[in-house]
Amino acid sequence: MGSKSEEPFRIAIIGGGIGGLFAALCLHHHCKNDNITIDVYEQASQYSEIGAGVGTGVNAAKLLHRIGLGDAMNNIAGDRKGVWISFRRYDNGGDIVTVPSPSNDQQKIKQLPVHRAEFLEVLLNAVRERGSATLHTKKICRKVEEYGEVARIDFKDGTTATANLVVGCDGIHSSLRAQFAPENPTYSGRIAYRGLVPTSKIEAWWPFQTYSVSWLCKDKHFFVFPISQNRTLNIVAFVSTPEENLGGLRESWTSTGERSQLAKDFAGFEETVRRVIGCMDEKPSKWILNDREPLEQWVWAGGKVVLMGDAAHAMLPHQGAGAGQAIEDGYILGRALHDCLSTQGDVHRWANLYQDVRLPRAQKAQRTAREAGDVYEMQAEGLKGVDYDTCLPKVRDRLKDRMKWVWSEEIDDAYESEKAKMAERP
C-alpha cells in the first residue's frame, strides 16, 4: 500500500516508553506526507517512566536534533564537562583514563545524560503538540496475527485493533517478541544498585572536574553521572555476585535493597564513594543484570510486525548505548517506511531493509557492552587472575577508544548504503 491510496497506512506501536514515543515521532516526521495514522498502545494507566538516569551519546543526539527535539533535550541534560567517563582507581581515586566526549559539551549537539522521566516528558509533549499519534493506555497486547492484508492485535481487555504495520517497542520483557521468538535471558553474573542524590549534597566536597566518574575494582565498580542540568547525580553500583547468592532478586526497577549492604560491598572504596553512598536513600533500587543472546530476526508476519529497542536487542548497561540504539532504530524505521510508501513499495522488503541497517550494529553494541563490563571489573581475557596494578595499563588501553565506533556512525550514510544494495537485488 503506498502513499496515494485513499486508505491511510495504519501503524500500531506497542509500548509507550522512550523507544515507542520516539518511533512515533520519527514515523510522523519522515512520513507526514504519506497518508499514515499512528496509534501508540501503552499497557500502563499513564505514560510515565520509572528508573533514573539514561545516557545518550552524540550519535543519538544528532537524530534528536534532526527531528526538532535537540533544544528540549539540551534543557534537561546534565553537563559532563566534555568527559564521557573519568575512570578512577577504587582505592585512592587516582586517574586510570579519562575518556573525552566527542563533543566538548559546549556545542549544540552533545552527549545527553538525562532523567528517564524528563526524557519521556519531552517526547510526550512533542507527540501531543505535533499530533503525531493517538495515545492509548491500559492496552496490554496479548497476541498479534496476520489478518488478510493487515495484522490484528488482541488486547487483554477484549478489544482488538488492526494495522498495516505493528511496531514492537514493549521493552526488555516484550510480550510481542515472546510470540515470535523465545525469551532467552541468562544471568550475567552481576547485580546493580541504583539511586539518585541531589548534587547540592555533594558539591561542596566533590573532588573531580566532572560528575561523570567510574571507580574500577576487581569484581565491582561504582559509576555516577549528572542529569537534570546537574541538579541530580545518577548512581549505579555493580557487584559480581554468584547466582546462588541472589536470594530471589529480580530483573525489575521496583526491586530494592539495603543501603547498609551497599555500604558493606563498597567499604574498601575511597572516601568519595563512601560519602556518596551515605547520601543515598536507605532502600536503593537493586536488581539482577541479565544478558540475552542476539535475536537474528526482527521482522515477522510477512513484514507486518517489526521489533525495535529492548524488544529487539536488550543489552547490558555498561556502555550506556541502549537508549541510543533504540533512537537509531526509530529513525531508520521512519526513513524506510517513507521510502516504501512514497514509491508504492513492498512493506516486507523495506522492513527487511530496516533490519539490514540496524541489526548488525545493535548486535555489536550488545556484544561490546558485555565485554565492557568484563573490562571494568578486570574479568576479561588477559585481566582475570592478574593483580590490580598490573591490570590498569591494559584496562586503560581497552577503554580509551572503545566508544568511537558508536559515536562516529553516520546512520544516514549506513541507510543509503544498504538501500543501494537492496536496489541491486532482484
N, C-alpha and C positions, 0 to 999 in steps of 0.2 A: 504494500500500500504506500503510495507516495504523497507528496505534499499537495497535489492538485485534486486529490479525492475530496468529495464533499464531506464524507465522514471523517471526523478527526482521528488521528492516530493516538490511541489511548495508552498512557503509561501509568503503571501502578508501582509505587515504591513501597516495599515492605520494610518498615523501620524508619523512625523519625529522629534518629540521633544525628551526630555531626555528619557522618557519611551520607545518610539519606537526604538530609536537607541540602547539603552541598550538591549532591547529584541532581536534586530538583532544580536548583538554581542554575547549574550548568546546562541541563537539558533545555530549560527555558531560555537561557542566554544564547545557546547555539541554534536552537530550533524555533525561535519565536515567530518566524515567518513560514513555518512548515505545517501549520494546522495540527497542533498537538494539544492534548489535555493531559495534565499530570495530577494524580491523586497520591497522597502520602498516607500510609496506614501505620499508625503508631499503636503499640499494644498497651501502653500506659494510659492513665486517665488525663495526663497532660504532657506537653513537650518540655522535658527537663533532663538535666544530666546530673548524675551523682558522680562522685570521684573528685579528683583535684586537678592538678596541672597536666598539661599536654604540650609537648614540644612540636613545633612546626618549622621545618627547615626552609631555606630560601627557595628550594625547588618548588615547594608548595606555595610559599608566599607569593611567588611570581604569578601563580594561577589565581590566587585570591585577588590580587591586583587586577588581573586581566578581566575578571568578571565584575569589577567595581566594588570589591569588598576590602581593598587594601587599607584605606584610611581608617575604617571602622575597626579593623583588626589591630592596626598600629596603636590605636587608642586604648586597647585593653592589654597589650603585651607588656611583659617585663623587659628590662634592659640588661643584657648580659655584658655590656661594655666591650663589645667586639670579640667576646670569647664564647666558643661553643661550650667547652668544659675545661676547667683547670684541674687536672688530675694531681692528687697530693698523696704523700705518704700518710698512712694511718696513724703513725706513732708520734710524729713531730710536725706534721703539716708541710714538710718540705716539698718543693715542686718536683713532680715526675715529668710531666709535659703539660703545657698549656696550649690547647688546640684553638686557634683563632677561628672566628666565624668567617665565611667567605665574603660577607659584607662587614662594614665597620660599625653597624648598628646605628649610624647616623644617617644612613641612606634611607630612601623611602621604602625600597624593597629590602627587607632584612629578616633575620630569624624571628619567629613569633612564639615565645613561650607564654602560654595563656592558661586561664582557668577554663575548664571544660564548660561550665555553666555559662560563662560570659561568651565563649565562642558560640555555643548553641543559640544564645540570645541574639547575637549578630546575624546568624543565619536565619533565625525565625523572623526577625524584623524585616530582613530583606525579602524573604518569601512573601510576607504579607504586603509589604509596600509595593512590590513588583507584580503581585498577583500571579506568582509563578506556579502555584499549585493549590489544590483544595486539600486541607489538612483534616484528617480524621483521627480520633482517639478511641481507646478501648477496642481495638481491632487486632485480635490475635489470629494470625494466619495458621490454619490447620492443614491445608492442602492446596496445591496448585496443580491443575491438569490441563492438557490440551482439550480444547472445546471447539472443534472445527478450525476456523481461521484465527481464533483468539485463544487466550488462556483464561481459565476460570479459577477464581480464588474463593475458597471456602473458609469462612471465619468461624471462630469458636462460638460467637453469639447467634449462629444460624444464618447469617446473611451471606450473600455472595456478591462478587464483582467480576467483571470481565475486562480484559486489557489486551492490547496487541503486544505489549512488552511488559513483563514483570521483572523488576529490579530488586534483588535480594540484598538489603542493607541491614539485616537484623542481627548483626553483631557476632560475637565470638561463639555464642550458643545458638546459632542460626537454625530455626526450625525449617526454613526453606532449603538450606543446604542439606540438612539431615534427610530430606525427602529424596534427594538425588545422589548423595554421596555420604558414606558412613562417617560419623564423628570419630576422630582418632586421637584424642588428647593423651599425652603421656607426661608424667611429672618431670619437670626439668631439673629437679634437684635443689631448687631454691624457693624460699618464701620471701615475701616483701612486706614490710611495714610502710604505711603511707600516712602523711599528715600535712597540715598547714600551720604555719606560725606567722603572726604579723611581724614584718621587719622592724617595726618600732620596738619590739622586744630585744632585738639583737644588734641593731645598727651601731649602738654606742661602743660595742666591743668586737665587731666583726673585723677580722684581721686581713682580709683579702681585697683586691681591687675589683673583684666581681663576686656576685652572689651565685654564680654557676660553678660549683665545686664538687668533685667526687674524690673521696678518700678511699684508697685501694688497700686491701689487706688480703692475705691468703684466706680464701673461702668466705669472704664477706666484703661488702663495700657500702658506702654511705654517700648518697647523692642528693644535692639540693640545687634548685634553680628558682629565679624570681618570676612571678606572674603579677597580673593586675597592677601594672605601672609601678612595679617594685614595692607595692604595699604588702605583699604576701610572699613568703618563702615556701615553695613546694618541696616536700621531703619524701625521699624513697630510700629505705634501708633494706639491703638484700643480705640474706644469710643462707648459705648452703646447709641443708638440713636433710638427714636421712628420712626416707619415706615412712619408716616405722615410727618416727617421732612426730608425725603431723597431727595425730590425735583428732581426726575429723575435720581439719581445716579445709575450707572450700575455696574454689576459684570464684570469688564474689566480692564486689565492692562493699557489701554490707557486713562482711566478717570483720571482727575486731579482735585485738589482742590487748596485752597489758604493757603500759609504758615501762613498768618496772622490769619486765622481761627484756624489752628492747634495750634498756639501760645496761642490763647484765650482758647482753650479746655484744655490746659495743664498749664495754668497760675499759678495754685496752686501747681505745682510740684517744687521740689528742683532745685537749680541753674544749676546743671549739665544738666538736661533735657532741661531747657530753653536755655542754651547755644548751645546745640546740634541742637535744632530747629532753632536757629539763623544762623546756618551754612548750613542749607538745602536750596534747590532750592526754588524759590518763588512759584512754582507750583508743589508741590509734587503729586505723584500718590495718588489717593483716590478712594476707591471702596467699595461696599457693600459686606458683607460676607454672602453668602447663605449656608444653610445646606441642606443635602439631606438624605432621608431615605435609609437604606441599600438596595442594589439590591440583591435579593435572587438567581439569576441565571446569570452566566457569559458565559455559553456555549449554543450555539444556532445552528440551521440549521444542526442538526444531527452531531454535533461536528466539523462542517466546519468553524464555527465562534466562536472565544473566545474574551472576553474583558479583559483588564488589566489597571492598573494605574487609573488615574482620571476617565476614561471612565467607570470603574467598581466600584470604591469606592472613589469618591471625598470626601475629608474630610476638616474640618476646620483646620486652620494652627497652632492651639495653642500648639501642641506638637512637631512640626517640623518633623513629621513622614511620611508625604505623599510621599515624594520622595523615602524614604527607602522602603515603601510598594510597590511602583512600581518596584523598583530594585529586591525585593524578587519575585514579580510576574514573571518578565522576566527570572530570574534564574531558578525557578521551572518549568516554561513552557518549557525551554530548556531541563531540565532533563527528564520531562515526554515525550516529543517528541522523544528524543533519545531512551528511553526505549521502546517506541511504535515502532519506525522504526526498531530498531535492533532485535526485536522479531516478526516482521511481525504482530504487534498487531492492534487492532481496534482503530482508531483515536478518536472516540467518547468516548470510555471507558477511554482512557488516558487523554483526555481533561477534563473529569469529575474528574479524579484524581487531576489534576492541581487545579481545583475548590475546591475540598475537602480539599486540603492542605492550600490553600490561603484564601478562603472566610471567615472562622471564625476569623482568625487573623486580616484580614483587617477590618472586621466589628467591632471588638473590638477596633481597632485603631480609627475608625470613632467615636464610642461611647465615648471613653475616651478623644478624642480631644475636643468634645463638652463639656464634664464635666470639662476639664481643664480650658477652657475659663470662665466657671462659678465660678471656684475656684479663678482664678486670680482676678476677679472683684467682688468677695465676693457676688455672686448671687446664690450660691449653697445652698442646704438644710443645715440648721444649721448656715448659714452665712448671709443670706438675712435678713435685718432688725436689725442686730446686729451691735453695734458700732465698729468702725475700730480697736481699740486696743484690744478689746475682740476677734475679728476675727483672729488676727495674729497667735496665737498659733495653732489654728485649721487649718489655711492655711498652716503653716509650716508642720504639721503632714500629710496633704494631698498631699504635694508636694515632700517631701524628698525622697520617694521611688517609685513615680508613674511611672517612665520610666524604671524600672528594667526589667519588663516583655518584653518590646520592645527590649531592648539591648541584653538580655541574650539568646534569642531564637537561637537554633541551627537548622537552616532551613533544612539542610540535614537530620538531625535526624527526623524532623517532616515529611519530604517526605518519608523516609524509613518506618516510622510507618504507614502512610496511604497506602503506596504501599503494605505492608504486609496484611493490612485489605482487600484491593482490591483482593489480590491473594486468600483470603479465601472465597470470594463470588463466586457463580457460574457464 
